[in-house]
């Protein structure tokens, strides 16, 4: 019971962080917008299923995964684009 509630809280926090993303200094990309929308809807669905007692149970692996996603989204300020992009290398490759 506590694991299901904890999972629902983490999912709600994920949805809130994504929903409150500030678009001011970022470029609009359709793929990231749809991905954010999908994550918001699925996270809210987990909360609603828990609220109406429709979910089976949350496993520890799901809770750890959702907590990790939440921490990544908090660090990136809700920007999915920073989670999906490849990191820039510090050294540029020289062409031979």
C-alpha positions in Angstrom: 0.0 0.0 0.0 2.8 2.5 0.9 4.7 1.6 -2.3 1.6 2.3 -4.4 1.1 5.7 -2.7 4.7 6.6 -3.0 4.8 5.7 -6.7 1.6 7.8 -7.2 3.2 10.8 -5.5 6.4 10.5 -7.6 4.3 10.3 -10.8 2.3 13.3 -9.7 5.5 15.3 -9.1 6.8 14.2 -12.6 3.6 15.5 -14.2 3.7 18.8 -12.3 7.4 19.4 -13.2 6.7 18.7 -16.9 3.6 20.8 -16.9 5.3 23.8 -15.3 8.3 23.8 -17.7 9.3 27.3 -18.7 9.5 27.6 -22.5 11.0 31.1 -22.4 14.6 30.3 -23.4 14.1 27.1 -25.4 13.3 26.2 -29.0 10.0 24.5 -29.7 10.4 20.9 -31.0 7.4 18.9 -31.9 8.9 15.5 -30.8 9.8 16.7 -27.4 6.4 18.3 -26.9 4.6 15.1 -27.7 7.0 13.1 -25.5 6.3 15.5 -22.6 2.6 15.3 -23.2 2.7 11.5 -23.2 4.7 11.5 -20.0 2.3 13.9 -18.3 -0.8 11.9 -19.3 0.8 8.5 -18.3 2.0 9.9 -15.0 -1.4 11.4 -14.2 -3.0 8.1 -15.1 -0.9 6.3 -12.5 -2.1 8.8 -9.9 -5.8 8.4 -10.9 -5.5 4.6 -11.0 -4.1 4.7 -7.5 -6.7 7.2 -6.3 -9.6 5.0 -7.5 -7.8 1.9 -6.3 -7.5 0.4 -9.8 -3.8 -0.4 -9.8 -2.5 -3.7 -8.7 0.6 -2.7 -6.9 3.9 -0.8 -7.4 7.1 -2.7 -7.3 10.3 -1.3 -5.8 11.8 -1.1 -9.3 9.0 1.1 -10.6 9.5 3.4 -7.6 13.2 3.7 -8.1 12.7 4.3 -11.9 10.1 7.1 -11.2 12.3 8.7 -8.6 15.3 8.6 -10.9 13.2 10.2 -13.7 11.9 12.8 -11.3 15.4 13.7 -10.2 16.6 14.0 -13.8 13.6 16.2 -14.6 14.2 18.4 -11.6 17.9 18.8 -12.6 17.0 19.7 -16.2 14.2 22.0 -14.9 11.6 19.9 -16.8 13.3 20.1 -20.1 13.0 16.8 -21.9 15.3 17.9 -24.7 18.3 17.9 -22.3 17.5 14.3 -21.3 17.3 13.1 -24.9 20.2 15.0 -26.5 23.7 13.5 -26.8 26.3 15.2 -24.6 28.7 17.5 -26.4 32.2 16.3 -26.4 34.8 18.7 -24.9 37.3 18.0 -27.6 36.5 18.3 -31.3 37.7 15.4 -33.5 40.2 16.3 -36.1 39.6 15.0 -39.5 42.5 13.1 -41.1 
